[in-house]
Amino acid sequence: METSDFAHEMSLDSGQQVIEKLASTGGTCDTFKVRINGKWHFMKRPKAEMASNPLYITAFEREFDIGYRLEHQSLVRYIDKRSDKQGMYILTEMVDGDNLDEFVRKNPEYFKDKRKLKEFVAQMLDVLDYMHNNQVLHLDLKPSNIMITRVGHKVKLIDLGFAYSDCYQTVAAGMTRDYAAPEQLDGGEVGPWTDIYSLGKVLLALFNEGKHQDPFQSVPCYYRNFVKKCVEPVPDQRFATVADALQYLSRKHLSHKLIAVILISAALLTLILWGIIHVRETEHPQSTTGNSTIAHNTIDSIANRKSKENIKVADDSLLTKKQLLPRDRPNQDNNTEIKSSSPSPAQTSSDLTVSVDKKSSLPPTSKIFTVPEALKSQLHAKSKAAFAALERKYTVVDNYKTRGDLMAEIKNARLEILEYAKSQAKDNEGKEKYYNAALEIVNEEYEHSNLPEKLTQLQR
């Protein structure tokens, strides 16, 4: 900890105290961490050798005047400009966090998350748009001037020492050569496109660790063309304004979303068409052979013929199997009458006769199909296992091609389970019953999985 005349003087008049001198990030200012009325502030003052330079002092005052009139959540707030025995100093809010270089060193995987990178780019464009609309250019965008807060990882742009405002056109500006646009280096006309160039260089630096001869190969594919356009050497080939950059990103986002919607719609349409064709084939299994006699018509003709005569039931147990469930029993409105004749001495208990009225809508020979509980359990287990495997396989997804692959695999998994259910039935009517039961189970397990949420996220 280091004390100074400033610390002594401030503590005498107002209880303010310099807690520590901070490591300097430049060659022109000393920086301090200051507590005023219990709140942390950042203070900087010109170094002793610069304090007598009128041009630098003018630029120092200009920095405060520009910063003081700006107010944005992603821009450090300038609080006061004062003087003491050592000269002039500026107070700003103290940002609790790290500059971009330090943050990336501590969190090397952070910006590989598409959502987090998108949030960072959006905040940078928002604060630049605000500054440009207030006739201010930053002109020194670089990782050390971009702070990332400790809580929430929000952007805070600092240091307007080289900022340009139409109120201070005659004051010379500086730059950082690695991030400066060509027109800055050549003394040409600067504008919003100049800050956009520097932002492109910052994004390039986030991912360029010298691993690729072409630095753009390190940038995620969904921002690669955007960064290339930002750092075009000729200003006319860059985005002229932040609004142009935002419009480009919006169109790119919509195009990706449209492709995703088309792929999902195509997959769903394919599934629906397959289902329609399958149902038709189930109802008309012999239609493709040109045979006009189909299974359910045969059953109906037999039923109509049987309804004209008394049906002999050979066994009590068989009668029990043939009895209708309560929900299937015809009511009086259908004029259906079931008569059981009392057995005569010559008849045994197996000679019971059941007569069905001709108006009965339910043939007495119709079978009652139920899906075995064991098969239901198997279908639930197969569905859960298939969807869980897809969740693990598609934990990380980056582009619309992967989303299309995921949709295709979901469809294939569903079809395999439905086909398995059909294979367990012995006849066509059973296949349809098992298929419908399996369809309900597959849909239920799909809704209970994380796949719908994953697909929703991927459309953003």
N, C-alpha and C positions, 0 to 999 in steps of 0.2 A: 504494500500500500504506500502511496506517495502523497504527501501534502504539498500545498503551494500557497503563495500569497492570496490567490483566489479563494482557496478553501478557508483561510483564516478570515478574510474580509467577509465572505458570505455567511460564515457562522456567526460573526458579530452582529450583522444587521438583521438577518431574517431566519436564523436557525438552519440555513441551507448548508450542505456539507458535501464536498467531493469525497466519494467513497474510494475510488481508485482511478488511476490513469490507465486508459485502455491502450492496447497495442495499436499503433498508427497504421492505417491502411494506405496512406499516401505520404508524399514528401512535403506537403504544404501546411498541414494542420496537426495540432495535438488534440486528442480526444479524451473525454472523461465521462465517467458514470456519476451522476449527481442525484442526490435525493433532496427534493423540495417538498416540505410539508408532508413527509411520509411517502411521497410518490417518486418513482424513478424517472429520471430524465437523461437525455444524451446531450453532451455539450462539446462543441469544438471551437477552437480559436486558432488564428494563424500562428505558425511557428515564429519564433523571435526574429529570424532572418527575413521573414516575409512581411512582418508587421509594418515595416517602413516603406513597402512597395505600394505606391498609390494605385497602380493598375490592379494589383491583386486585391487590395482593400475594397476597391470599387466592385470587383467581381464578387467578393465575399458578401458585401451589402446587397448586391443584386440577387444572390442566391436566396437570401432571406425574404426579400421583397416578393420574388416570384413564388416561393414556397408558401408564404404566409397567406396568400389569397386563394390557394388551392385547398380543396377539402374532398378527399376521396378515401374510401375504406382500404384501398390498396396502395395508398401513398402516405409516406411518413408525414406526420403533422408538425409544422413549424410553429413554435410557441412564442419565442421572444428573441430580441436582439439587444444586447446590453454591452456596456464598457466598464472596465475597472482599471487598476493601475497597470495591468499588463496589456491592456488594449481591448479590442472588440471580441465578443464571443456570441455564438448562436445556441439557443436551447431548442431541442426538438423532443418529441416523445421517444421513449426508450423502447425499442423493439426486442421482445424476449424471443430469441430464436437464433438461427444461423444464416449466414449468407448462402447462396445457392451452391457454391463450391463445397463448403463445409457440409451442407445438408446431404449432398449426393455422396460424399465420402462416408458419412454415417449411415446412409440409407441407399445403398447402391441399386436395389431392386425397385425403389419407389416408383420411378417414372416409367417402368416397364408395364405398369398397370394402365391400361387404356383410359379408364375413367379418371384416374388421378392426373395423367398427362393432359387430358382434355380440360380438366378443371384449371390446371396451371396456365395453359394457353389462353383459356377464356378470361381469366383474371388479368393476365398481362395485356391482352387486347383491350379489355374494358378500361384499364387505367390509362393506357396510351390514348385511347379514343377520347377520354375525358380531358386529358392534357391538351391534345391537339385542338379540341373544340374550344379550349380556353386560350388558344394562340401560344401554346408553350410546347417546345420540343425538348426532350430530355438530352439527347445527343451524347450520352455516355452510358448506354445500356450495356451491362456486363454482369457476370455472375456475382461479383463482389458488391454490386449495387442493388442486388435483388435479395431481400431477406425472406426467409420462410419461417413463420411463427411456430413456436413450440407447441401451442395449442391450436389444433385445427389445420395446421400446415397451410396457412393462408399467405398470399403474396403481400409484401410491403416493399414498395420501390423507394429507395433512399438516394440522397446526394444529388442535389440539383446544381452542383457547383459549375457544371458546363452547360446548363440549360439555356435555351434561346427563347426570348420573348420579344414580341414586336415593340415592347416598351424599351428594350435595351439593345437595339440593333448595332450600335457602334462598339460594344464591348467585345473584345476578342474571346473566342471560345477555345477550349482544349478538347482533347479526345483521348481514347485508348485505342491504339493502332490496330490491335488484333480484332476489335469489334467495330471499328469505324467503317462507314460506307466509303466507297471510292470517291464520291463527290466531297466528302469531308477532307480526305487526304489531298485532293486536288484543289481545294479551295473553291469548289463549285457551289451551286445553289442547293440549299438543304430544305427539307420539308418532311411531312409525315412519312414519306417513303424511306427517309434516312433512318428513322427509329425502327421501321419495319425491317430494314436490312439488318440492324443490330440484333433485333429479336430473333431473326433467322439464324444468325451466328450463335446466339445463346442456345437455341434449340439444337443446333448442330453439335455444340460442345457438350451437351448433356449426354450424348450417345457415342461421340467419336473418341475412342480411346486408342486410336492408331492401329486398330486390328484390321482395317480394310484400306486398301489403296484408294478406293472411292469412298470418301467420308459419308456420303449419303446412304450407303448400304447399311450403315449402323442405325439409321433413323427408322422407326417403325413404319411399315408400308403405308398406313393410313394417314401419315403426316409427311411422307417423303416428298411428294410433288409440291405440297404447300411450302416446305422449307426451301426447296429448289427455287421456287418463284420469289420467295422473300429475299434471297441473296443473289439475285441476278445482278451482274455488274452494272448494267445500263439501267438507270432509274425508270425509264419508260416501260421496261419489261417487268417491273415489280408491281406489287399492289400500290396504287397511288394513295390510298387511304385505308384506315382500319376498317371502314365500312365495306370496302372492296374485299378485304381479307375475310371478313365475317361472312359475306355473301358467298364467297368461294367455298368456305368450310360448310356452310349450310347446304349448298347444292350437292357437295360431295356426300354429306351425311344423308340427304334425302335419296340420292342415287343408290347408296348402300342399303338404305331401308327399303327402297322400292324393289331392289333385287331380292332381298330377303323375303318380302311379302310375296313376290312372284314365285319363288322357290317353294315357300310354304303352301301357297295356294295350289301350285301344281301337284305337290305331294298329296294334299288333301283331296283334290279332284281325282287323282289316280286311285286313291283309296276308296272314294265313293263309287267310282265307276267299277272298280273291281268288286265291291260289295254288291252292286246291282246285278252285274253279270253272274256272280256266284249264286245269288238268290234265285235268279231265273233258271240257272242250270240245276239248282236243287229242286225247284218246283217242276221242271220239265227235263228230267234226266235223259229221255230218249229223243228229245226234239231234234238234236243234231244228226240223228240217223234217218230222219224222215218218217219215222213211225208215228202215226197220229194217235195211237193209243198210249196214254201216259198214266203214270202210277195212280195219281189221285183221282182221275176219272174212272179208272178201273174199280177203285175202292168205292166210289159213289154209286156205280152201277150195281155192284154187289149189294151195297146197303139198301138201295131202292128195291131190289128183288127180294131181299130178306125181309124188308118191312111189310111185305104182302103176306107173309106166312108166320106161323108160330115157330119160334126158335127152340129147339130142344137143347137143353143144357145138360150135359152128361154127368156133371159132378158138382156137388155143393161148393167145393173149393174153387172150381172154375167159375161158378156164378159169382162167388165173392170177388174174384179177380176182375170180373166184367162189370161189377157195380160201379155206378158213376159217382164221382166226388160230389159233395153237396152243391158246390158252385156250378157244376155242369148239369145238374138235374133240371129237366124242362119243367116250367111252371104250368099252371092251368091255362095261361093265355095261349100256349102252344098246342092246347088240346091233346096233350099226350097222356096216355093212360097205361100204367103198368099193372097187369093182372097176374096174380099168382093163384093157380088152381089148387085146391086141397087134394092131397094124394088119396087115391082110392085104395082099397085093400090090395088090389092087384099091382099097385104102383109102389115102388120103393122111393126112398128120399131122393134118389138121383133122377127121378122122372118128372121133376118140376118143369112147368111150361111157362114161358114168359111171352106175352103177346104185346106187340107195339103197334099203336095206331099209325095209319098211313101218313098223317100230318106231322109226325115226329121229325124235328129238325136235326136230331142227333142220331146217326146210325148206331145201332146197338153193338156193332162190331168195331167201333172206333177205339183205338188204343190210347191209354193215358201215359204219356211219356214224362218221366222225371229224370233229372240229371243226378247221377249218384254223388253222394257227398264226398266220396274219395276222389272223384274226378274234379269236383269243385276245388278241393284242397290243393290238388296238383296244379290246377290252372292258376290259382292265387300264387302259389310258390314260384311257378315258372315266370309269371308276370313280374313279381317283385325282383327276382334274380336278374331278369333281362334288363329292367329299367335301372336297377342299381349298377349293373355293369356299365351301362351307357353313361350314367352320372360320373362314375370314376374315370371313364375313358375321355370324357369331354369336360374335364375340370377346367382346362385353360382353352379358350377359343379366341381367335384374333380377327377373323375375317369372315365374309359372307360365304366363302367356299366351305369352310368348316361347318357353318350353320346348315348349309344344304346337305352335307354329309350326315350330320346328326339327324335331320329330318328323315333322310332315307333309311338310316339304321333303325329309327323308331318304327317306321312303317314295316320294315322287314321283320323286326322282333314281334310286332303284333300279328303279322300274317303267319309266322311260324307257330305261334300259340293257337291261333284259330284253326289252322290245318291239323294241329295235333288233336284238338278237341273233336274235329270231324272224323279223324281216323279211329276214334274210340267207339263210334257208333256202328251198328250192324246193318242199317238200311238207310235209305235216303231221308225218310222222315226223321229218323233219329239224328242223322247228320245235321239237319237244319236246327233241330232243338238244341243239340250240343253246341253248334256254331253260335246261336243267339245267346246262349248262356255264357259261352266263352267271351263273346263280344262285350257283354255287360261287365264281366270280371276284369277284362283287360282295360276297359275304360276307367273302371273304378281304381285299379292299381296305378294307372297312368296319372290320374288326378291326384292321387296320394303321394306320388313321387315328386322330385324337385325338377323334373324335365320341363313342365309347363312354365315354371318361373324362369328357368334358364333360357328357354326360347324367347320369353318376353324381354329379358334383359338384352339378349343379342339383337333385338330389333331396334334398340336405342341408338 
